[in-house]
Amino acid sequence: MIRVAVVGVNNIGKIHCLAYKRNPDTELVAVCDLMPERAEAAGRLHGVPAYADLRELLASENVDAVIVATAGVEKGSHHYEPVMIALEAGKAVFVEKPISNNIEEARRMVAFAREKNLVLACNLNHRFTPAAYRAKELVDGGKLGDLLFLNMRLTIQNPQEDTEWLHMRALHPHSIDVMRYFAGDIKRVQAFMTKGPGRTSWSTVSVNMEFASGAVGHLTGSYDMSMRHPIEYCEVAGHQGRLVVDNVYENMTYYPHHSDELTVVRNSIFGGMNGFDDTFGQRIGKFIEELKNGVKPEEITASGADALAAQEVIEAAIQSHRSGGAPVTVPS
């Protein structure tokens, strides 16, 4: 049984608490929040001790893994301190995305986990669906041949205006992680951004990409779209075939170039995923499975290193936009 503590019990943290209570291989043993009343409410709800200080929690409770579900500016400014405290205490860590909105902090977190040889994973949950798994099998099995291009779209409605870069830093760890999942490291980017009516932030973006493999790609993202529309689309094409993953979990279609027979993986309404929130269960289940099986830190799926790689692309895209759309090399 893996003993889990959740840090940050508002919104996403509440989902985490329920997920670890439901998982047969985990026990929720404590909760923590900077707001004592919020921590105490979560503690009462789940019947576990509540803390406002993570160091105190770790000194008092027997914990195997710390879940950092805090938020902050651009959804990531409150991640650094609890992640570093948990790693210093020798715990496995699972952090919400973005790993940090500050690239230097993100680099230090990943370096420290590597130095301590500890698991650092991130909730990059969009790739954790049956449709994405099947698509990955086709790519890895050579069914598409040499990859040529990827087209990715991730669009939702979010009126929040934290900073001018909120949209890029808070949303697109997901889209960039999905692109890297299928095509590997991204070498160069070129970005253009615009502001929706009445916005002060760069709420719609267009990013061209060159992958280390030589494939090319494009990301379209927006905080200005209706939630009634499909939120995500990913197209991966090679010289022998092409595949499309529709709306995160709904279906995957494989189009071989030299055959009329398509392969379709559809999310059944009976026994399939019931909605986007199910991606949390899929992703958390994988994290717990890997902890239980003793997977090495460097082999963890959707690791802190993967999350950092996505943030490096985001920062390069911001730099490109600031420079008028000049191509920018992504740090490796």
C-alpha positions in Angstrom: 0.0 0.0 0.0 1.4 3.4 -1.0 0.8 6.1 1.5 0.0 9.4 0.0 -0.2 13.0 1.2 -1.9 15.7 -0.9 -0.6 19.3 -0.8 -3.1 21.9 -2.0 -6.7 20.8 -1.5 -8.6 23.3 -3.6 -10.2 22.4 -6.9 -7.7 20.0 -8.5 -6.5 18.9 -5.1 -10.0 17.7 -4.3 -9.9 15.5 -7.3 -6.6 14.0 -6.2 -7.8 13.3 -2.7 -10.8 11.3 -4.1 -8.5 9.5 -6.6 -6.1 8.2 -4.0 -9.0 7.2 -1.7 -10.5 5.1 -4.5 -7.3 3.5 -5.8 -6.9 0.0 -4.2 -3.1 0.4 -4.0 -3.0 3.8 -2.2 -4.0 5.2 1.2 -4.6 8.9 1.7 -2.9 9.6 5.0 -2.8 13.4 5.3 -3.6 16.7 3.6 -1.9 20.0 3.6 -2.8 23.5 2.5 -1.4 27.0 3.3 -4.9 28.0 4.3 -5.5 26.1 7.6 -9.3 26.2 7.3 -9.1 24.6 3.8 -6.8 21.9 5.1 -9.0 21.2 8.1 -12.1 20.9 5.9 -10.4 18.4 3.7 -9.1 16.5 6.7 -12.6 16.2 8.2 -14.0 15.2 4.8 -11.5 12.4 4.3 -10.9 11.4 7.9 -7.1 12.2 7.8 -4.8 14.6 9.7 -4.6 18.1 8.3 -1.5 20.4 8.2 -0.7 23.9 7.1 3.1 23.1 7.0 4.5 20.4 4.8 7.6 19.9 6.9 5.5 19.3 9.9 3.4 16.8 8.0 6.4 14.9 6.8 7.9 14.8 10.3 4.7 13.4 11.8 3.3 11.1 9.1 4.6 8.0 7.3 4.4 9.1 3.7 5.6 7.4 0.5 4.5 9.9 -2.1 3.6 13.6 -2.0 1.1 15.0 -4.4 1.6 18.7 -5.1 -1.7 20.1 -6.4 -1.1 23.7 -5.5 -1.5 26.5 -8.1 -0.5 30.1 -8.0 0.3 32.6 -10.7 0.0 30.9 -14.2 -1.1 27.8 -12.4 2.4 26.9 -11.3 4.1 29.5 -9.1 3.3 27.6 -5.8 4.8 24.3 -6.9 8.5 24.8 -6.3 8.7 25.0 -2.5 6.6 21.9 -1.7 8.3 19.8 -4.4 11.7 20.7 -3.1 10.7 20.0 0.5 9.3 16.6 -0.4 12.3 15.7 -2.4 14.6 16.8 0.4 12.7 14.4 2.6 13.3 11.6 0.2 9.7 11.2 -1.1 8.4 10.4 -4.5 6.6 13.5 -5.9 3.7 13.9 -8.3 3.2 17.6 -9.3 0.5 19.3 -11.2 1.2 21.0 -14.5 3.0 23.3 -15.3 5.8 21.9 -13.3 6.5 25.6 -12.7 5.8 28.8 -14.5 9.4 29.8 -13.7 11.8 27.9 -16.0 14.8 28.3 -13.6 12.7 26.7 -10.8 11.6 23.9 -13.1 15.2 23.2 -14.0 16.3 23.1 -10.4 13.4 20.7 -9.4 14.3 18.2 -12.1 18.0 18.5 -11.3 17.4 17.9 -7.6 15.2 14.9 -8.2 17.9 13.5 -10.5 20.6 14.2 -7.9 18.5 12.4 -5.2 17.5 9.6 -7.6 13.9 10.1 -6.7 10.7 9.9 -8.7 9.4 13.2 -10.0 6.3 12.9 -12.2 3.8 15.4 -13.6 0.1 15.4 -14.3 0.4 15.6 -18.1 -2.9 13.7 -18.3 -3.9 14.3 -22.0 -1.8 11.4 -23.3 -3.3 8.9 -20.8 -6.3 7.7 -22.9 -6.9 4.4 -24.8 -7.0 6.4 -28.0 -3.6 7.9 -27.4 -2.1 4.5 -26.2 -3.2 2.9 -29.5 -1.9 5.8 -31.5 1.5 5.5 -29.8 1.6 1.7 -30.6 1.1 2.5 -34.2 3.8 5.1 -34.3 6.3 3.0 -32.4 5.4 -0.1 -34.5 6.4 1.8 -37.7 2.9 1.8 -39.1 3.3 5.5 -40.1 6.8 5.1 -41.4 9.1 8.0 -41.0 7.3 10.9 -39.3 6.8 13.9 -41.5 4.5 16.3 -39.7 2.2 16.8 -36.7 -0.7 19.2 -36.3 -2.0 19.9 -32.8 -4.9 22.0 -31.6 -5.9 22.7 -28.0 -8.6 25.3 -27.5 -10.8 26.1 -24.5 -12.6 29.1 -23.1 -10.8 30.7 -20.2 -11.4 34.4 -19.4 -8.7 34.5 -16.7 -6.0 37.2 -17.2 -3.3 36.4 -14.6 -0.4 37.6 -16.9 0.1 38.1 -20.6 1.6 34.6 -20.8 -1.0 32.6 -18.8 -2.3 30.8 -21.8 1.0 29.5 -23.0 2.4 28.6 -19.6 -0.7 27.1 -18.0 -2.4 25.3 -20.9 0.2 24.2 -23.4 2.3 21.9 -21.2 -0.5 19.5 -22.3 -0.4 20.0 -26.0 3.4 20.1 -26.3 3.7 16.9 -24.1 1.3 15.1 -26.5 3.4 16.2 -29.5 6.6 15.1 -27.8 4.9 11.8 -26.8 4.4 11.0 -30.5 7.4 12.6 -32.2 10.2 13.2 -29.6 12.2 16.3 -28.8 11.5 19.6 -30.3 14.5 21.5 -31.7 13.3 24.9 -32.9 10.1 27.0 -32.6 8.7 30.0 -34.3 5.7 31.7 -32.6 3.0 34.3 -33.3 0.4 35.4 -30.9 -2.7 37.6 -30.8 -5.2 38.9 -28.2 -8.9 38.1 -28.3 -11.3 41.1 -28.1 -11.0 42.8 -24.8 -8.0 40.7 -23.7 -4.8 41.9 -22.1 -3.1 38.5 -22.4 -1.8 36.7 -25.5 -4.9 34.4 -25.6 -4.5 32.8 -29.1 -1.2 31.4 -30.4 0.3 29.8 -33.5 3.6 27.9 -33.0 5.7 26.3 -35.8 8.0 23.5 -34.7 11.0 21.5 -36.0 11.6 18.2 -34.2 15.0 16.7 -33.6 14.0 13.9 -35.9 13.5 16.3 -38.8 9.7 16.2 -38.7 7.9 19.5 -38.6 4.8 20.5 -36.6 2.3 23.1 -35.8 0.4 24.0 -32.6 -2.7 26.2 -32.6 -3.9 27.2 -29.1 -6.6 29.5 -27.7 -8.3 30.6 -24.6 -11.0 32.3 -26.7 -13.0 29.3 -27.9 -16.4 27.9 -26.8 -16.4 24.9 -24.5 -19.2 23.5 -26.7 -16.5 22.7 -29.4 -14.1 19.8 -29.3 -11.1 21.0 -27.3 -8.3 18.9 -28.8 -7.2 17.5 -32.1 -3.9 15.8 -32.9 -2.8 14.6 -36.4 0.4 12.6 -36.8 1.6 11.8 -40.4 4.4 9.7 -41.9 5.4 8.5 -45.3 3.3 5.3 -44.8 0.3 6.4 -42.9 -1.5 9.1 -40.9 -3.5 9.0 -37.7 -5.9 11.4 -35.9 -6.8 11.5 -32.2 -10.0 13.4 -31.7 -11.0 15.4 -28.6 -8.5 13.7 -26.2 -10.3 10.5 -25.5 -13.2 10.1 -28.0 -11.5 8.2 -30.8 -8.4 7.5 -32.9 -8.4 6.8 -36.6 -5.4 5.3 -38.6 -5.3 6.0 -42.3 -2.7 3.8 -44.1 -1.5 5.3 -47.4 -1.8 2.2 -49.5 -5.1 0.7 -48.2 -8.7 1.6 -47.9 -9.0 -0.3 -44.6 -9.0 2.1 -41.7 -8.3 1.3 -38.1 -10.7 3.1 -35.7 -10.5 3.0 -31.9 -13.7 4.4 -30.4 -14.5 5.3 -26.8 -17.6 3.2 -26.1 -20.4 4.8 -24.0 -20.6 1.5 -22.2 -17.5 0.9 -20.1 -15.3 3.5 -21.8 -14.2 6.9 -20.5 -17.2 9.0 -19.4 -15.5 12.4 -19.8 -12.4 14.4 -19.6 -12.1 14.0 -15.8 -11.4 10.3 -16.4 -8.0 11.2 -17.7 -7.0 12.0 -14.1 -7.8 8.5 -13.0 -5.9 7.0 -16.0 -2.8 9.2 -15.3 -2.8 8.7 -11.5 -3.3 5.0 -12.0 -0.2 4.8 -14.1 1.8 6.8 -11.6 0.8 4.4 -8.8 1.4 1.3 -10.9 4.9 2.5 -11.7 5.6 3.3 -8.0 4.3 -0.1 -7.0 6.5 -1.8 -9.5 9.6 0.1 -8.6 10.1 1.7 -12.0 13.4 3.7 -12.0 13.0 7.5 -11.7 14.5 8.0 -15.2 11.9 5.7 -16.7 8.8 7.2 -15.1 6.1 8.0 -17.6 5.4 11.8 -18.0 8.3 12.6 -15.7 9.4 15.9 -14.4 12.0 15.9 -17.2 9.2 15.6 -19.7 7.4 18.4 -18.0 10.5 20.5 -18.1 11.0 19.8 -21.8 7.5 21.1 -22.5 8.2 24.3 -20.5 11.5 24.8 -22.4 9.4 24.8 -25.6 6.9 27.3 -24.1 9.7 29.7 -23.1 11.3 29.4 -26.5 7.9 30.2 -28.1 7.5 33.3 -25.8 11.0 34.4 -26.8 10.2 34.0 -30.5 7.0 36.0 -30.2 8.8 38.8 -28.3 11.4 38.9 -31.1 8.8 39.3 -33.8 8.5 35.7 -34.8 12.2 34.8 -35.2 13.0 31.1 -34.9 14.4 30.1 -31.4 16.4 27.0 -30.6 15.0 25.0 -27.7 17.5 24.2 -24.9 18.2 20.5 -24.8 
